[in-house]
Amino acid sequence: MELRGTLKDFSLEAILGLIRNGHKTGTLRLVVTTPLGMPRRIDLSFLAGEIASVQCGSLHGLDALREAAICVDGSFEFSVDSALSPQDDNVPVPMDVALATIDEAQNAMKFLGAALPATGVAFSHGVPSDDPVHISVEEFRLLTITRDGMTLNDLITANTAATVDSMRIVRQLMERGLLVAGPTG
């Protein structure tokens, strides 16, 4: 069974269901674009219909799956490979966990898309009103790569986290006054 098409014709959940129900072994390749217009290539490996690994650039596992979940524009191709074997460094993703992760990422993306400023906004470091400031490791990582004048796309591209996670971190930092949105220029 070879399968190909677009995400406008088939949802990611439907594609995963077809592969799982057919107990197929092979690779699903997604060539997609995030809602912020960033191109992504995501590879999912399957053994007997179950997800053996997911990779999107430097993202692996559930982080890579979150990236796939938010993309609604692009194409997919599934190629059967009966000799595919799991790689030692990849942890299989149970299908129920995969579907819950997809649902969570899609809902988070809707919320964050409405909560964050539109494109054409530049961010700068803010000075919080409270003293002292406690930040998480993921907030620290994003702040260290932030340069005044960066756009949301710049921040997401420079951060190592998945798009939806990077957007959540930006929102947290804005709420705490550590990032401030202003006009580009």
C-alpha positions in Angstrom: 0.0 0.0 0.0 1.5 3.3 -1.1 -0.5 6.3 0.0 0.0 10.0 -1.0 -2.0 13.1 -1.0 -2.4 16.5 0.8 -3.4 17.4 4.3 -6.3 19.3 2.8 -7.7 16.0 1.6 -6.8 13.8 4.7 -6.2 14.8 8.3 -3.1 13.5 10.0 -5.4 11.5 12.3 -7.0 9.8 9.3 -3.7 8.9 7.7 -2.4 7.4 11.0 -5.7 5.4 11.3 -5.2 4.0 7.8 -1.7 2.9 8.5 -2.6 1.5 11.9 -5.7 -0.4 10.7 -3.6 -1.9 7.8 -0.8 -2.9 10.2 1.6 -1.4 7.8 5.4 -1.1 8.1 7.1 1.8 6.4 7.7 5.5 6.4 5.3 8.4 6.3 6.9 11.6 5.0 5.2 14.9 5.5 6.3 18.0 3.6 4.3 20.7 5.3 4.1 24.3 6.4 3.4 25.6 9.9 0.6 28.1 10.4 3.4 30.7 10.6 4.6 29.8 7.1 7.7 27.8 8.1 8.5 24.7 6.0 8.9 21.4 7.7 9.8 17.9 6.7 8.6 15.3 9.2 9.2 11.5 9.0 7.2 8.9 10.9 8.4 5.3 10.8 5.9 2.5 11.5 6.2 -1.1 12.5 3.1 -3.2 12.0 0.9 -0.1 12.1 2.4 1.4 15.3 4.6 4.5 15.4 8.2 3.5 15.8 9.8 6.9 15.5 9.0 10.5 14.6 11.6 13.1 13.5 11.4 16.7 12.4 14.8 18.3 12.0 16.3 18.2 15.5 12.9 17.3 17.1 12.2 13.7 18.0 9.2 11.8 19.4 6.3 13.8 20.8 8.0 17.1 20.1 8.2 16.2 16.4 4.6 14.9 16.5 3.5 18.3 17.9 5.1 20.0 15.0 3.3 17.7 12.5 0.0 18.2 14.4 -0.2 22.0 13.8 0.5 21.8 10.1 -2.6 21.8 7.9 -1.0 22.6 4.6 1.3 20.3 2.7 1.6 16.8 1.3 2.2 13.3 2.6 3.6 10.1 1.2 3.6 6.7 2.8 6.0 4.1 1.4 5.8 0.4 2.5 9.1 -1.1 3.6 8.7 -4.6 5.1 12.3 -4.7 6.2 12.1 -1.5 8.3 13.5 -2.0 11.8 13.4 0.3 14.8 16.4 2.5 15.5 17.9 2.0 19.0 17.7 5.6 20.0 14.0 6.0 19.1 11.2 5.3 21.6 7.9 4.0 20.0 4.9 6.3 20.4 1.7 4.4 21.3 -1.2 5.4 19.0 -3.5 6.6 21.8 -0.7 8.9 23.1 0.0 10.1 19.5 -3.7 11.0 18.9 -4.0 12.8 22.3 -0.7 14.7 21.6 -2.1 15.8 18.2 -5.4 17.0 19.7 -3.5 18.8 22.5 -1.2 20.6 20.0 -4.0 21.6 17.7 -6.0 23.1 20.6 -2.9 24.9 22.0 -2.2 26.3 18.6 -5.7 27.7 18.2 -5.4 29.3 21.7 -1.9 30.7 21.2 -2.6 32.0 17.7 -5.4 34.1 19.1 -3.4 35.1 22.2 -0.2 36.3 20.5 0.3 39.4 18.4 0.0 39.1 14.6 3.0 39.0 12.3 4.8 42.2 11.8 5.5 42.7 15.5 9.0 42.9 16.9 9.9 41.7 20.4 12.2 43.3 22.8 13.4 42.4 26.3 11.2 43.8 29.0 12.0 44.7 32.6 9.6 42.9 35.0 8.0 44.9 37.8 8.6 42.3 40.5 11.9 41.5 42.0 13.4 38.8 41.9 12.3 37.0 38.8 12.1 33.2 38.6 12.1 31.7 35.2 12.1 28.1 33.9 14.9 26.5 31.9 12.8 26.7 28.7 12.1 30.5 29.3 15.8 31.1 30.0 16.7 29.3 26.7 14.4 31.5 24.7 15.5 34.7 26.4 19.2 33.9 25.7 18.5 33.7 22.0 16.3 36.8 21.9 17.6 39.9 20.3 15.6 43.1 20.3 13.7 43.4 17.0 13.1 39.7 16.5 9.7 38.7 15.1 7.7 35.7 16.4 8.9 33.7 13.4 12.5 34.6 14.3 12.1 33.5 17.9 10.5 30.2 16.8 13.1 29.5 14.2 16.0 30.2 16.6 14.5 28.2 19.5 15.0 24.4 19.6 11.5 23.6 20.9 8.5 22.8 18.7 6.5 25.7 17.3 3.6 25.3 19.7 5.9 25.1 22.7 7.9 28.1 21.5 4.7 30.1 21.1 3.6 29.1 24.7 6.9 30.2 26.1 6.7 33.6 24.2 3.2 34.1 25.7 4.4 33.2 29.2 7.3 35.7 28.9 5.0 38.4 27.6 2.5 37.9 30.5 5.4 38.2 32.9 6.8 41.4 31.2 10.0 39.7 30.1 9.2 40.1 26.4 7.4 43.2 25.0 5.8 43.3 21.6 6.0 46.5 19.5 6.0 47.6 15.9 8.8 46.4 13.6 11.1 48.9 12.3 
